[in-house]
Amino acid sequence: MIFITPELAEICGIHAGDGYLRMRKQNKGEIDISGHLEEKDYYDNHVIPLFNKVFNLNIKGRYFSRGNYGFVIYNKKVAQLLNELGFPFGKKSEIVKVPNFILKSKNKILCTRFLRGLFDTDGGLYFQNRKTGKNYTEFKRKHNYYPIISLTSVSKLLIDNTSFMLKELGLKHFIYGYQPKNLRDSYRYVITISGVKRLQKWMKLVGIKNPVKLTRYLIWKKFGFCPPHTSLEQRKDLLNGKLDIYNIGL
């Protein structure tokens, strides 16, 4: 029996973004979820406790030889559950979608928690300046102040499903696609949510748990802009007053 909860919806978003599911020999399930090394705090303090709570596990984080950080679950029941919810065994990147229990529920909490899990693992938050705009103020031309939330996938299904949920939540967005320079790479689909009011609405409805993204938002909220190309540690130091935001990178 599957218990539908907001926590399960967020786990589905996390798996859609960073997860891999397989059924190994001897019918042994395996779930592999990992992200960038900078996301260690996010995994240790949010993702792993969430999985442990929902599935009654005792998993620990680990470094992978491929240069990622995350965890592996060897559990047939959990693997079968994720599969029953709609996640395929094996390569999923081009066919992954939002589980029907979320998409058809019309439950905004389930939708927002899935979106948070997906954004925290596979999304991005960045800020642009208007350096080529003569009619903008010096501040706007010089500083990266204009917020853009982005979600990128090679799965058109996932993008279409996500767009549907965003419309239900009243979050205006734009969709476009592009072919990477390497023609062997899959076509990409991108959702962008732009502007101050829409970022504020995202934070109210969805929120951010991943410190890699959250620190960018907190810097923008505190200073009115967020410098590009900073590390997580630099952003923490900026927020703690250990670095001067106007001289960083100089």
N, C-alpha and C positions, 0 to 999 in steps of 0.2 A: 504493500500500500504506500502510495506517495503522498506525503503531507505537503501541501502547497503553502509556502511561507515566503515573505519578502527576502529572507536570508537565502532560500533556495534560488529565488529569482536572481539575486546578485551573484551567486555562485555560477549560475548559467551564463551570466554576462562575462564573468572572469574566464570561464572555460572557453566561451566563444572567442575571446580575445587572445588568451595565452595558453590554452590547453591542448592536449593531445590524448586521444583515447585509443586503446588497443586491447584486444583479447589475445593473450599469449597462449603458448602451448599448455596443455593440461587444463584448458578453460580457466586460466588465471587472468583476472582483469588488471589493467594498469592505467593509471591516470597520471600524466606528466604535465605539470604546470610550472612555467618559469618565465622570468623576465630579465630585464637589464640589471646589472650588478648594483646600480644606484637605487634600485627598487627593493633592496634587502629589507629596509625598515617597513615598507608597505607589506611585504610578505610575512615578516616575523610578527608584526603588530596588528595586522588586519586579516590578511587572506588565510594564513594558517590557523589562527584562532577561529575564524569563521567556519572553515572546513571541519575542524575538530569538534566544534559545537554541533553543527548540523548532522554530521555523520558519526558522532561519538567515536572519534579517532584520537590518536596521539602522535600525529606526524610532526616531523622536525624539518626545518629548512636545511638546504645543502647547496654547495657550489657545484656546478656542472663543468665538465671538461670543455664544453663548447663555449664557455665564458658567460653563462647565465647563472641566476640564482632562483631557487624555487623548491619544489618537492616532488616526490613520486609516491603515489598510493598504489599498493598492490592489494586490491580488494574487489572480488568478483561482484558483490552486491552493489557497490557504489558505481562500478563500471557499467553494469547492466541498467542501473537507474538512469544514468546520464544518457545511455543509448535509448532507453524507452522514452526519454524526454525529447528525443529527436537528434541527438548528436551522434554522428557516424563513427564507426571504428575505422582507424587509419586516417589518411589525409583528408582533412575537412575544409581547408582554406577556401576552396571555390564553391562549396555547396552548403556551408554552415548557414543556419538561419535562426531566427528567434523561436524558441519552443512555443507550440500552440497554446499551452496553458497560460502563457503570458500574453501572447498576441491576441487571443480571442476572449480574454477575460474581461476586457474593458476596466480592469482594475489599475488605477493610476499608480498605486504604490508598487505593485509588481513591475510595472513598466519602468518606473523611475529607478528601482533598484537594479534591474537588468541593465539599464543604460549606464548607471554608475559603475557597475562591474566591467562593462565593455569599454567605457571611456578610460577608467583607471588603468586598464591593461593595454588597450590598443588605440587610445585616442591621444589627442595633443591639445595643448593650450599655448598659444603664442601671441605676441603683440607686434603690431606694425607701426611704423612711423609714416609721415607724409613728406619725405625729403624732396620729392619731385613736385610737390604742390606749392606754387607761389602764393596762393591765397590763404595758406594755413599759417598759424602762429609759429614763431620760432620754436616754442616748446614742442609742438606737434611735428615739426619737421625734423627736430633733433632727437626726440625720444620715442621709444616704442611704447605707445600708449593705447592703441586701438586693438581690442581683444578679438581673437578668432578661436573658436573651438572647432576641432576637426576630428573626423572619424574616417579612416581609410580601410577598405577591404577589397579583396579580389572576388568576393561573393556578392553578386548582384542581389541575391535573395536577402542577405543580411542587411544590405543598404536599403532595399525597398521596405523591409519589415521595420527597420529603425526609423525610416522616414514616416511610416504610418503612425508609429508611436509618438513621434515628435509632433505630428499634426494633431493627434488626440490631446496632447499636453499643451497645445497652443504655442509651440516653440518654432518660430519661422526659421527656415533653413534653405540652403541651396545645395544642389547635387550636380557634380560634374564627373567626367571620367577622363583618363589619359592612358596612353601606352608608354611605359618606361622606355628609355633609350635602348636598353638591351631587349631586343625583340623576343628573346626567349622567355622574358618575364611576363607574367600574366597582366592583363588589363586591370587597371585600378579604378575603383569607384570611391568618390570622396563626398562626404557631407560636411558642410561648414555652417556654423552658427556665429554670426558676426555682430559686434556692437556691444556697447556697455549695458543697455537694458536687457538684452538677451542673455548676456553672461550673468547678470544679477538674477534673472529668472531661473537660469540653469542652477545656480548655487542654491536658490530657495527650494526648487523642486527636486533636483537630482543630487547636487553636492559633489565633493571630491574627497576621497580618502587617501589617495596616493600622494605622499609628500613631494615626489618629483614634480607633480603638476600643481599641487596645492600651494607650494612655496612661491610659484610664479604668480598665482592669484593673490596671495597675501602681500607680496612685494608691490604688485600693481595697486592693490587697495591702499597700501600705506603711503606709497610715493607718487602714485598717479601714472607710473610707467614701470616696465620691467625690462632691464637690459638683456639682449640676446646672448647666446653662447656662454652662459654661466653654468657652473656645476651646482649640484644640490648643496654641497658644503658651502660654496660661495653664497648661495641664496640664504642659507641658514645664518651665516655670518652677517649678511646684510640686514636681516630681520633682527638680529641681536645687537646691532650697532657696532660690530667688529670691523666692518668694511664701509668705506665711503662709496655710496652708490654713484656719485658723480665722477669718481676717479677709477672705478673698477675697470680693469683691462687696459689701463693706460701704462 
